[in-house]
Amino acid sequence: MTAEDEATRKMQFLFALRSRGVTDARVLGAMERIDRAQFVKGLFAARAYEDMPLPIAAGQTISQPSIVGLMTQALRLEPRDKVLEIGTGSGYQAAILSQLVRRVYTIDRFRRLTAEARAIFEALGLTNITAIAADGCFGLPEQAPFDRILVTAAAEDPPGPLLAQLRIGGIMVLPVGQSDAVQSLIRVTRTETGYDYDELRPVRFVPLVEGLGD
């Protein structure tokens, strides 16, 4: 690919993001810097710049870029934030977050995905991400509280342990729904007295599963 082709591809990629509602300049800048092709392997690598989810190992998917952008935007990130991500997957979302905050902890139940993502982070010099193989339903209590929590798999309700690990004033963004077909992306803000909920948009994610995978 020539430099001109590369510039055109990047411009089309960013235009597609903007046209789907990703308007935050910091988020767009992060998504311009982090090359999604680094996180897509094999047959699907050629489709890395299309706005669609793609299969990755362990029967999981890499989310479509516009959803990554919208979820990142919904977190209302601050540069000093400490963020917990549940569902590392390919590592793409964590890499985007790493450009915008001080520290990212990302958990996946599949050891293989965690190891592959960790290798990409090291290759890209993303030193502010810690990738852990664990049951994300329980979060990471030893590092709590978190300024922001992002969940990239759908639960029926926001998991209690994750809500408890959010600092007062903190924000969690996650898909909720009882089936694959009907899910909503919501934003939860922890207040002095409880939690406020905003429904953002319909989405479709793999289910949040307890326990460790292979």
Biotite code that builds the C-alpha atoms (Angstrom):
import biotite.structure as struc

atoms = struc.array([
    struc.Atom([0.000, 0.000, 0.000], chain_id="A", res_id=1, res_name="MET", atom_name="CA", element="C"),
    struc.Atom([1.426, 3.376, -1.020], chain_id="A", res_id=2, res_name="THR", atom_name="CA", element="C"),
    struc.Atom([1.570, 6.376, 1.300], chain_id="A", res_id=3, res_name="ALA", atom_name="CA", element="C"),
    struc.Atom([-1.225, 7.945, -0.735], chain_id="A", res_id=4, res_name="GLU", atom_name="CA", element="C"),
    struc.Atom([-3.396, 4.814, -0.394], chain_id="A", res_id=5, res_name="ASP", atom_name="CA", element="C"),
    struc.Atom([-2.674, 4.766, 3.325], chain_id="A", res_id=6, res_name="GLU", atom_name="CA", element="C"),
    struc.Atom([-3.717, 8.412, 3.722], chain_id="A", res_id=7, res_name="ALA", atom_name="CA", element="C"),
    struc.Atom([-6.921, 7.809, 1.736], chain_id="A", res_id=8, res_name="THR", atom_name="CA", element="C"),
    struc.Atom([-7.777, 4.718, 3.785], chain_id="A", res_id=9, res_name="ARG", atom_name="CA", element="C"),
    struc.Atom([-7.254, 6.615, 7.033], chain_id="A", res_id=10, res_name="LYS", atom_name="CA", element="C"),
    struc.Atom([-9.397, 9.515, 5.838], chain_id="A", res_id=11, res_name="MET", atom_name="CA", element="C"),
    struc.Atom([-12.222, 7.149, 4.818], chain_id="A", res_id=12, res_name="GLN", atom_name="CA", element="C"),
    struc.Atom([-11.948, 5.312, 8.150], chain_id="A", res_id=13, res_name="PHE", atom_name="CA", element="C"),
    struc.Atom([-12.255, 8.547, 10.155], chain_id="A", res_id=14, res_name="LEU", atom_name="CA", element="C"),
    struc.Atom([-15.074, 9.814, 7.940], chain_id="A", res_id=15, res_name="PHE", atom_name="CA", element="C"),
    struc.Atom([-17.018, 6.587, 8.579], chain_id="A", res_id=16, res_name="ALA", atom_name="CA", element="C"),
    struc.Atom([-16.518, 7.022, 12.336], chain_id="A", res_id=17, res_name="LEU", atom_name="CA", element="C"),
    struc.Atom([-17.733, 10.638, 12.266], chain_id="A", res_id=18, res_name="ARG", atom_name="CA", element="C"),
    struc.Atom([-20.747, 9.754, 10.137], chain_id="A", res_id=19, res_name="SER", atom_name="CA", element="C"),
    struc.Atom([-21.793, 7.198, 12.780], chain_id="A", res_id=20, res_name="ARG", atom_name="CA", element="C"),
    struc.Atom([-21.592, 9.662, 15.661], chain_id="A", res_id=21, res_name="GLY", atom_name="CA", element="C"),
    struc.Atom([-17.987, 9.489, 16.876], chain_id="A", res_id=22, res_name="VAL", atom_name="CA", element="C"),
    struc.Atom([-17.258, 13.217, 17.136], chain_id="A", res_id=23, res_name="THR", atom_name="CA", element="C"),
    struc.Atom([-14.910, 13.549, 20.126], chain_id="A", res_id=24, res_name="ASP", atom_name="CA", element="C"),
    struc.Atom([-11.598, 14.868, 18.745], chain_id="A", res_id=25, res_name="ALA", atom_name="CA", element="C"),
    struc.Atom([-9.468, 13.000, 21.323], chain_id="A", res_id=26, res_name="ARG", atom_name="CA", element="C"),
    struc.Atom([-11.207, 9.696, 20.562], chain_id="A", res_id=27, res_name="VAL", atom_name="CA", element="C"),
    struc.Atom([-10.827, 10.179, 16.800], chain_id="A", res_id=28, res_name="LEU", atom_name="CA", element="C"),
    struc.Atom([-7.145, 11.019, 17.292], chain_id="A", res_id=29, res_name="GLY", atom_name="CA", element="C"),
    struc.Atom([-6.596, 7.828, 19.305], chain_id="A", res_id=30, res_name="ALA", atom_name="CA", element="C"),
    struc.Atom([-8.363, 5.757, 16.655], chain_id="A", res_id=31, res_name="MET", atom_name="CA", element="C"),
    struc.Atom([-6.215, 7.333, 13.969], chain_id="A", res_id=32, res_name="GLU", atom_name="CA", element="C"),
    struc.Atom([-3.031, 6.442, 15.874], chain_id="A", res_id=33, res_name="ARG", atom_name="CA", element="C"),
    struc.Atom([-3.952, 2.826, 16.701], chain_id="A", res_id=34, res_name="ILE", atom_name="CA", element="C"),
    struc.Atom([-4.008, 0.675, 13.559], chain_id="A", res_id=35, res_name="ASP", atom_name="CA", element="C"),
    struc.Atom([-6.861, -1.860, 13.756], chain_id="A", res_id=36, res_name="ARG", atom_name="CA", element="C"),
    struc.Atom([-5.016, -4.096, 11.265], chain_id="A", res_id=37, res_name="ALA", atom_name="CA", element="C"),
    struc.Atom([-2.513, -4.922, 14.044], chain_id="A", res_id=38, res_name="GLN", atom_name="CA", element="C"),
    struc.Atom([-5.341, -6.694, 15.896], chain_id="A", res_id=39, res_name="PHE", atom_name="CA", element="C"),
    struc.Atom([-6.915, -8.680, 13.032], chain_id="A", res_id=40, res_name="VAL", atom_name="CA", element="C"),
    struc.Atom([-5.192, -11.814, 11.761], chain_id="A", res_id=41, res_name="LYS", atom_name="CA", element="C"),
    struc.Atom([-5.375, -14.129, 8.768], chain_id="A", res_id=42, res_name="GLY", atom_name="CA", element="C"),
    struc.Atom([-8.139, -13.945, 6.185], chain_id="A", res_id=43, res_name="LEU", atom_name="CA", element="C"),
    struc.Atom([-9.843, -10.976, 7.791], chain_id="A", res_id=44, res_name="PHE", atom_name="CA", element="C"),
    struc.Atom([-6.814, -8.671, 7.950], chain_id="A", res_id=45, res_name="ALA", atom_name="CA", element="C"),
    struc.Atom([-7.764, -7.102, 4.605], chain_id="A", res_id=46, res_name="ALA", atom_name="CA", element="C"),
    struc.Atom([-11.103, -6.036, 6.110], chain_id="A", res_id=47, res_name="ARG", atom_name="CA", element="C"),
    struc.Atom([-9.608, -4.325, 9.159], chain_id="A", res_id=48, res_name="ALA", atom_name="CA", element="C"),
    struc.Atom([-10.697, -0.855, 8.014], chain_id="A", res_id=49, res_name="TYR", atom_name="CA", element="C"),
    struc.Atom([-14.311, -1.759, 7.366], chain_id="A", res_id=50, res_name="GLU", atom_name="CA", element="C"),
    struc.Atom([-16.882, -0.764, 9.971], chain_id="A", res_id=51, res_name="ASP", atom_name="CA", element="C"),
    struc.Atom([-17.875, -4.283, 10.913], chain_id="A", res_id=52, res_name="MET", atom_name="CA", element="C"),
    struc.Atom([-17.143, -6.812, 13.666], chain_id="A", res_id=53, res_name="PRO", atom_name="CA", element="C"),
    struc.Atom([-14.682, -9.535, 12.671], chain_id="A", res_id=54, res_name="LEU", atom_name="CA", element="C"),
    struc.Atom([-13.943, -13.004, 14.115], chain_id="A", res_id=55, res_name="PRO", atom_name="CA", element="C"),
    struc.Atom([-10.893, -13.516, 16.323], chain_id="A", res_id=56, res_name="ILE", atom_name="CA", element="C"),
    struc.Atom([-9.615, -16.536, 18.258], chain_id="A", res_id=57, res_name="ALA", atom_name="CA", element="C"),
    struc.Atom([-11.614, -18.389, 20.941], chain_id="A", res_id=58, res_name="ALA", atom_name="CA", element="C"),
    struc.Atom([-14.913, -17.816, 19.126], chain_id="A", res_id=59, res_name="GLY", atom_name="CA", element="C"),
    struc.Atom([-14.878, -14.097, 20.006], chain_id="A", res_id=60, res_name="GLN", atom_name="CA", element="C"),
    struc.Atom([-15.060, -10.968, 17.846], chain_id="A", res_id=61, res_name="THR", atom_name="CA", element="C"),
    struc.Atom([-13.317, -7.625, 17.468], chain_id="A", res_id=62, res_name="ILE", atom_name="CA", element="C"),
    struc.Atom([-16.038, -4.966, 17.681], chain_id="A", res_id=63, res_name="SER", atom_name="CA", element="C"),
    struc.Atom([-16.774, -2.703, 14.745], chain_id="A", res_id=64, res_name="GLN", atom_name="CA", element="C"),
    struc.Atom([-14.761, 0.519, 14.971], chain_id="A", res_id=65, res_name="PRO", atom_name="CA", element="C"),
    struc.Atom([-17.769, 2.828, 15.260], chain_id="A", res_id=66, res_name="SER", atom_name="CA", element="C"),
    struc.Atom([-19.003, 0.938, 18.345], chain_id="A", res_id=67, res_name="ILE", atom_name="CA", element="C"),
    struc.Atom([-15.497, 1.074, 19.868], chain_id="A", res_id=68, res_name="VAL", atom_name="CA", element="C"),
    struc.Atom([-15.503, 4.828, 19.229], chain_id="A", res_id=69, res_name="GLY", atom_name="CA", element="C"),
    struc.Atom([-18.994, 5.392, 20.624], chain_id="A", res_id=70, res_name="LEU", atom_name="CA", element="C"),
    struc.Atom([-18.285, 3.366, 23.778], chain_id="A", res_id=71, res_name="MET", atom_name="CA", element="C"),
    struc.Atom([-14.987, 5.184, 24.313], chain_id="A", res_id=72, res_name="THR", atom_name="CA", element="C"),
    struc.Atom([-16.712, 8.535, 23.798], chain_id="A", res_id=73, res_name="GLN", atom_name="CA", element="C"),
    struc.Atom([-19.497, 7.579, 26.238], chain_id="A", res_id=74, res_name="ALA", atom_name="CA", element="C"),
    struc.Atom([-16.928, 7.040, 29.020], chain_id="A", res_id=75, res_name="LEU", atom_name="CA", element="C"),
    struc.Atom([-16.091, 10.794, 29.033], chain_id="A", res_id=76, res_name="ARG", atom_name="CA", element="C"),
    struc.Atom([-12.448, 9.969, 29.741], chain_id="A", res_id=77, res_name="LEU", atom_name="CA", element="C"),
    struc.Atom([-10.016, 12.259, 31.556], chain_id="A", res_id=78, res_name="GLU", atom_name="CA", element="C"),
    struc.Atom([-6.221, 12.043, 31.040], chain_id="A", res_id=79, res_name="PRO", atom_name="CA", element="C"),
    struc.Atom([-5.553, 10.989, 34.660], chain_id="A", res_id=80, res_name="ARG", atom_name="CA", element="C"),
    struc.Atom([-8.187, 8.225, 34.721], chain_id="A", res_id=81, res_name="ASP", atom_name="CA", element="C"),
    struc.Atom([-7.548, 4.641, 35.766], chain_id="A", res_id=82, res_name="LYS", atom_name="CA", element="C"),
    struc.Atom([-9.728, 2.381, 33.622], chain_id="A", res_id=83, res_name="VAL", atom_name="CA", element="C"),
    struc.Atom([-10.837, -1.238, 33.938], chain_id="A", res_id=84, res_name="LEU", atom_name="CA", element="C"),
    struc.Atom([-11.891, -3.078, 30.777], chain_id="A", res_id=85, res_name="GLU", atom_name="CA", element="C"),
    struc.Atom([-13.756, -6.378, 30.989], chain_id="A", res_id=86, res_name="ILE", atom_name="CA", element="C"),
    struc.Atom([-13.254, -8.429, 27.817], chain_id="A", res_id=87, res_name="GLY", atom_name="CA", element="C"),
    struc.Atom([-9.820, -7.819, 26.302], chain_id="A", res_id=88, res_name="THR", atom_name="CA", element="C"),
    struc.Atom([-10.605, -9.749, 23.121], chain_id="A", res_id=89, res_name="GLY", atom_name="CA", element="C"),
    struc.Atom([-8.158, -8.666, 20.434], chain_id="A", res_id=90, res_name="SER", atom_name="CA", element="C"),
    struc.Atom([-6.806, -5.832, 22.592], chain_id="A", res_id=91, res_name="GLY", atom_name="CA", element="C"),
    struc.Atom([-7.971, -3.118, 20.167], chain_id="A", res_id=92, res_name="TYR", atom_name="CA", element="C"),
    struc.Atom([-10.283, -1.340, 22.613], chain_id="A", res_id=93, res_name="GLN", atom_name="CA", element="C"),
    struc.Atom([-7.647, -1.355, 25.372], chain_id="A", res_id=94, res_name="ALA", atom_name="CA", element="C"),
    struc.Atom([-5.090, 0.096, 22.958], chain_id="A", res_id=95, res_name="ALA", atom_name="CA", element="C"),
    struc.Atom([-7.477, 2.962, 22.120], chain_id="A", res_id=96, res_name="ILE", atom_name="CA", element="C"),
    struc.Atom([-8.056, 3.596, 25.833], chain_id="A", res_id=97, res_name="LEU", atom_name="CA", element="C"),
    struc.Atom([-4.309, 3.621, 26.471], chain_id="A", res_id=98, res_name="SER", atom_name="CA", element="C"),
    struc.Atom([-3.983, 6.731, 24.300], chain_id="A", res_id=99, res_name="GLN", atom_name="CA", element="C"),
    struc.Atom([-6.510, 8.650, 26.391], chain_id="A", res_id=100, res_name="LEU", atom_name="CA", element="C"),
    struc.Atom([-5.907, 7.770, 30.063], chain_id="A", res_id=101, res_name="VAL", atom_name="CA", element="C"),
    struc.Atom([-3.150, 7.194, 32.586], chain_id="A", res_id=102, res_name="ARG", atom_name="CA", element="C"),
    struc.Atom([-3.640, 3.467, 33.202], chain_id="A", res_id=103, res_name="ARG", atom_name="CA", element="C"),
    struc.Atom([-5.646, 0.605, 31.679], chain_id="A", res_id=104, res_name="VAL", atom_name="CA", element="C"),
    struc.Atom([-6.300, -2.764, 33.303], chain_id="A", res_id=105, res_name="TYR", atom_name="CA", element="C"),
    struc.Atom([-7.916, -5.255, 30.938], chain_id="A", res_id=106, res_name="THR", atom_name="CA", element="C"),
    struc.Atom([-9.253, -8.704, 31.831], chain_id="A", res_id=107, res_name="ILE", atom_name="CA", element="C"),
    struc.Atom([-10.266, -11.633, 29.647], chain_id="A", res_id=108, res_name="ASP", atom_name="CA", element="C"),
    struc.Atom([-11.375, -15.140, 30.572], chain_id="A", res_id=109, res_name="ARG", atom_name="CA", element="C"),
    struc.Atom([-9.361, -16.623, 27.679], chain_id="A", res_id=110, res_name="PHE", atom_name="CA", element="C"),
    struc.Atom([-5.646, -16.937, 28.466], chain_id="A", res_id=111, res_name="ARG", atom_name="CA", element="C"),
    struc.Atom([-4.819, -17.196, 24.755], chain_id="A", res_id=112, res_name="ARG", atom_name="CA", element="C"),
    struc.Atom([-6.457, -13.842, 23.983], chain_id="A", res_id=113, res_name="LEU", atom_name="CA", element="C"),
    struc.Atom([-4.746, -12.187, 26.944], chain_id="A", res_id=114, res_name="THR", atom_name="CA", element="C"),
    struc.Atom([-1.332, -13.491, 25.841], chain_id="A", res_id=115, res_name="ALA", atom_name="CA", element="C"),
    struc.Atom([-1.842, -12.434, 22.205], chain_id="A", res_id=116, res_name="GLU", atom_name="CA", element="C"),
    struc.Atom([-3.049, -8.965, 23.209], chain_id="A", res_id=117, res_name="ALA", atom_name="CA", element="C"),
    struc.Atom([-0.131, -8.549, 25.615], chain_id="A", res_id=118, res_name="ARG", atom_name="CA", element="C"),
    struc.Atom([2.325, -9.348, 22.784], chain_id="A", res_id=119, res_name="ALA", atom_name="CA", element="C"),
    struc.Atom([0.713, -6.670, 20.574], chain_id="A", res_id=120, res_name="ILE", atom_name="CA", element="C"),
    struc.Atom([0.807, -4.079, 23.369], chain_id="A", res_id=121, res_name="PHE", atom_name="CA", element="C"),
    struc.Atom([4.518, -4.780, 23.874], chain_id="A", res_id=122, res_name="GLU", atom_name="CA", element="C"),
    struc.Atom([5.221, -4.568, 20.132], chain_id="A", res_id=123, res_name="ALA", atom_name="CA", element="C"),
    struc.Atom([3.433, -1.201, 19.955], chain_id="A", res_id=124, res_name="LEU", atom_name="CA", element="C"),
    struc.Atom([5.161, 0.125, 23.080], chain_id="A", res_id=125, res_name="GLY", atom_name="CA", element="C"),
    struc.Atom([1.885, 0.553, 25.002], chain_id="A", res_id=126, res_name="LEU", atom_name="CA", element="C"),
    struc.Atom([3.360, 0.417, 28.480], chain_id="A", res_id=127, res_name="THR", atom_name="CA", element="C"),
    struc.Atom([0.342, 1.686, 30.416], chain_id="A", res_id=128, res_name="ASN", atom_name="CA", element="C"),
    struc.Atom([-1.810, -1.441, 29.822], chain_id="A", res_id=129, res_name="ILE", atom_name="CA", element="C"),
    struc.Atom([-1.887, -4.435, 32.168], chain_id="A", res_id=130, res_name="THR", atom_name="CA", element="C"),
    struc.Atom([-3.593, -7.502, 30.633], chain_id="A", res_id=131, res_name="ALA", atom_name="CA", element="C"),
    struc.Atom([-4.808, -10.209, 33.018], chain_id="A", res_id=132, res_name="ILE", atom_name="CA", element="C"),
    struc.Atom([-6.425, -13.622, 32.452], chain_id="A", res_id=133, res_name="ALA", atom_name="CA", element="C"),
    struc.Atom([-9.232, -13.828, 35.015], chain_id="A", res_id=134, res_name="ALA", atom_name="CA", element="C"),
    struc.Atom([-12.994, -13.958, 35.496], chain_id="A", res_id=135, res_name="ASP", atom_name="CA", element="C"),
    struc.Atom([-14.044, -10.425, 34.583], chain_id="A", res_id=136, res_name="GLY", atom_name="CA", element="C"),
    struc.Atom([-17.386, -10.740, 36.389], chain_id="A", res_id=137, res_name="CYS", atom_name="CA", element="C"),
    struc.Atom([-15.512, -10.069, 39.638], chain_id="A", res_id=138, res_name="PHE", atom_name="CA", element="C"),
    struc.Atom([-13.482, -7.146, 38.305], chain_id="A", res_id=139, res_name="GLY", atom_name="CA", element="C"),
    struc.Atom([-10.137, -6.375, 39.897], chain_id="A", res_id=140, res_name="LEU", atom_name="CA", element="C"),
    struc.Atom([-10.787, -5.482, 43.543], chain_id="A", res_id=141, res_name="PRO", atom_name="CA", element="C"),
    struc.Atom([-7.088, -5.126, 44.407], chain_id="A", res_id=142, res_name="GLU", atom_name="CA", element="C"),
    struc.Atom([-6.838, -2.144, 42.017], chain_id="A", res_id=143, res_name="GLN", atom_name="CA", element="C"),
    struc.Atom([-10.224, -0.563, 42.830], chain_id="A", res_id=144, res_name="ALA", atom_name="CA", element="C"),
    struc.Atom([-11.683, 1.980, 42.810], chain_id="A", res_id=145, res_name="PRO", atom_name="CA", element="C"),
    struc.Atom([-11.653, 2.784, 39.102], chain_id="A", res_id=146, res_name="PHE", atom_name="CA", element="C"),
    struc.Atom([-12.493, 6.098, 37.470], chain_id="A", res_id=147, res_name="ASP", atom_name="CA", element="C"),
    struc.Atom([-14.025, 4.317, 34.488], chain_id="A", res_id=148, res_name="ARG", atom_name="CA", element="C"),
    struc.Atom([-15.112, 0.737, 33.705], chain_id="A", res_id=149, res_name="ILE", atom_name="CA", element="C"),
    struc.Atom([-15.882, -0.572, 30.223], chain_id="A", res_id=150, res_name="LEU", atom_name="CA", element="C"),
    struc.Atom([-17.535, -3.950, 29.667], chain_id="A", res_id=151, res_name="VAL", atom_name="CA", element="C"),
    struc.Atom([-17.413, -5.403, 26.152], chain_id="A", res_id=152, res_name="THR", atom_name="CA", element="C"),
    struc.Atom([-19.773, -8.338, 26.734], chain_id="A", res_id=153, res_name="ALA", atom_name="CA", element="C"),
    struc.Atom([-23.472, -8.248, 27.590], chain_id="A", res_id=154, res_name="ALA", atom_name="CA", element="C"),
    struc.Atom([-24.837, -9.047, 31.044], chain_id="A", res_id=155, res_name="ALA", atom_name="CA", element="C"),
    struc.Atom([-28.499, -9.160, 32.065], chain_id="A", res_id=156, res_name="GLU", atom_name="CA", element="C"),
    struc.Atom([-27.756, -6.443, 34.612], chain_id="A", res_id=157, res_name="ASP", atom_name="CA", element="C"),
    struc.Atom([-24.611, -4.470, 35.523], chain_id="A", res_id=158, res_name="PRO", atom_name="CA", element="C"),
    struc.Atom([-22.589, -6.901, 37.699], chain_id="A", res_id=159, res_name="PRO", atom_name="CA", element="C"),
    struc.Atom([-22.613, -5.915, 41.380], chain_id="A", res_id=160, res_name="GLY", atom_name="CA", element="C"),
    struc.Atom([-18.855, -6.395, 41.924], chain_id="A", res_id=161, res_name="PRO", atom_name="CA", element="C"),
    struc.Atom([-18.113, -4.009, 39.042], chain_id="A", res_id=162, res_name="LEU", atom_name="CA", element="C"),
    struc.Atom([-20.522, -1.359, 40.312], chain_id="A", res_id=163, res_name="LEU", atom_name="CA", element="C"),
    struc.Atom([-18.840, -1.593, 43.719], chain_id="A", res_id=164, res_name="ALA", atom_name="CA", element="C"),
    struc.Atom([-15.401, -0.990, 42.141], chain_id="A", res_id=165, res_name="GLN", atom_name="CA", element="C"),
    struc.Atom([-16.463, 2.296, 40.544], chain_id="A", res_id=166, res_name="LEU", atom_name="CA", element="C"),
    struc.Atom([-15.417, 5.411, 42.452], chain_id="A", res_id=167, res_name="ARG", atom_name="CA", element="C"),
    struc.Atom([-18.022, 8.021, 43.335], chain_id="A", res_id=168, res_name="ILE", atom_name="CA", element="C"),
    struc.Atom([-18.345, 10.190, 40.238], chain_id="A", res_id=169, res_name="GLY", atom_name="CA", element="C"),
    struc.Atom([-17.044, 7.317, 38.094], chain_id="A", res_id=170, res_name="GLY", atom_name="CA", element="C"),
    struc.Atom([-18.662, 6.027, 34.900], chain_id="A", res_id=171, res_name="ILE", atom_name="CA", element="C"),
    struc.Atom([-19.257, 2.514, 33.605], chain_id="A", res_id=172, res_name="MET", atom_name="CA", element="C"),
    struc.Atom([-20.363, 1.788, 30.022], chain_id="A", res_id=173, res_name="VAL", atom_name="CA", element="C"),
    struc.Atom([-21.686, -1.662, 29.140], chain_id="A", res_id=174, res_name="LEU", atom_name="CA", element="C"),
    struc.Atom([-24.239, -3.551, 27.035], chain_id="A", res_id=175, res_name="PRO", atom_name="CA", element="C"),
    struc.Atom([-27.136, -5.106, 28.952], chain_id="A", res_id=176, res_name="VAL", atom_name="CA", element="C"),
    struc.Atom([-29.796, -7.476, 27.712], chain_id="A", res_id=177, res_name="GLY", atom_name="CA", element="C"),
    struc.Atom([-31.274, -10.918, 28.239], chain_id="A", res_id=178, res_name="GLN", atom_name="CA", element="C"),
    struc.Atom([-30.594, -12.227, 24.733], chain_id="A", res_id=179, res_name="SER", atom_name="CA", element="C"),
    struc.Atom([-28.222, -11.830, 21.795], chain_id="A", res_id=180, res_name="ASP", atom_name="CA", element="C"),
    struc.Atom([-30.925, -9.992, 19.882], chain_id="A", res_id=181, res_name="ALA", atom_name="CA", element="C"),
    struc.Atom([-32.075, -7.338, 22.355], chain_id="A", res_id=182, res_name="VAL", atom_name="CA", element="C"),
    struc.Atom([-29.318, -5.375, 24.075], chain_id="A", res_id=183, res_name="GLN", atom_name="CA", element="C"),
    struc.Atom([-28.871, -1.750, 25.059], chain_id="A", res_id=184, res_name="SER", atom_name="CA", element="C"),
    struc.Atom([-25.658, 0.150, 25.625], chain_id="A", res_id=185, res_name="LEU", atom_name="CA", element="C"),
    struc.Atom([-25.980, 1.965, 28.928], chain_id="A", res_id=186, res_name="ILE", atom_name="CA", element="C"),
    struc.Atom([-23.900, 4.427, 30.927], chain_id="A", res_id=187, res_name="ARG", atom_name="CA", element="C"),
    struc.Atom([-23.898, 4.099, 34.706], chain_id="A", res_id=188, res_name="VAL", atom_name="CA", element="C"),
    struc.Atom([-22.668, 7.013, 36.828], chain_id="A", res_id=189, res_name="THR", atom_name="CA", element="C"),
    struc.Atom([-21.986, 6.400, 40.506], chain_id="A", res_id=190, res_name="ARG", atom_name="CA", element="C"),
    struc.Atom([-23.277, 9.189, 42.740], chain_id="A", res_id=191, res_name="THR", atom_name="CA", element="C"),
    struc.Atom([-23.018, 9.858, 46.469], chain_id="A", res_id=192, res_name="GLU", atom_name="CA", element="C"),
    struc.Atom([-26.382, 8.160, 46.950], chain_id="A", res_id=193, res_name="THR", atom_name="CA", element="C"),
    struc.Atom([-26.471, 5.440, 44.295], chain_id="A", res_id=194, res_name="GLY", atom_name="CA", element="C"),
    struc.Atom([-26.280, 5.010, 40.528], chain_id="A", res_id=195, res_name="TYR", atom_name="CA", element="C"),
    struc.Atom([-27.724, 6.954, 37.595], chain_id="A", res_id=196, res_name="ASP", atom_name="CA", element="C"),
    struc.Atom([-28.476, 5.080, 34.363], chain_id="A", res_id=197, res_name="TYR", atom_name="CA", element="C"),
    struc.Atom([-28.565, 6.438, 30.785], chain_id="A", res_id=198, res_name="ASP", atom_name="CA", element="C"),
    struc.Atom([-29.641, 4.286, 27.854], chain_id="A", res_id=199, res_name="GLU", atom_name="CA", element="C"),
    struc.Atom([-27.494, 5.143, 24.825], chain_id="A", res_id=200, res_name="LEU", atom_name="CA", element="C"),
    struc.Atom([-28.316, 2.899, 21.854], chain_id="A", res_id=201, res_name="ARG", atom_name="CA", element="C"),
    struc.Atom([-29.145, -0.669, 20.773], chain_id="A", res_id=202, res_name="PRO", atom_name="CA", element="C"),
    struc.Atom([-26.103, -2.930, 20.345], chain_id="A", res_id=203, res_name="VAL", atom_name="CA", element="C"),
    struc.Atom([-25.196, -6.590, 19.938], chain_id="A", res_id=204, res_name="ARG", atom_name="CA", element="C"),
    struc.Atom([-22.369, -8.207, 21.931], chain_id="A", res_id=205, res_name="PHE", atom_name="CA", element="C"),
    struc.Atom([-21.295, -11.681, 22.980], chain_id="A", res_id=206, res_name="VAL", atom_name="CA", element="C"),
    struc.Atom([-22.616, -12.627, 26.438], chain_id="A", res_id=207, res_name="PRO", atom_name="CA", element="C"),
    struc.Atom([-20.636, -12.022, 29.618], chain_id="A", res_id=208, res_name="LEU", atom_name="CA", element="C"),
    struc.Atom([-19.672, -15.488, 30.864], chain_id="A", res_id=209, res_name="VAL", atom_name="CA", element="C"),
    struc.Atom([-18.395, -16.415, 34.311], chain_id="A", res_id=210, res_name="GLU", atom_name="CA", element="C"),
    struc.Atom([-15.270, -18.518, 34.841], chain_id="A", res_id=211, res_name="GLY", atom_name="CA", element="C"),
    struc.Atom([-12.058, -18.946, 32.850], chain_id="A", res_id=212, res_name="LEU", atom_name="CA", element="C"),
    struc.Atom([-11.926, -20.271, 29.289], chain_id="A", res_id=213, res_name="GLY", atom_name="CA", element="C"),
    struc.Atom([-9.140, -22.207, 27.577], chain_id="A", res_id=214, res_name="ASP", atom_name="CA", element="C"),
])
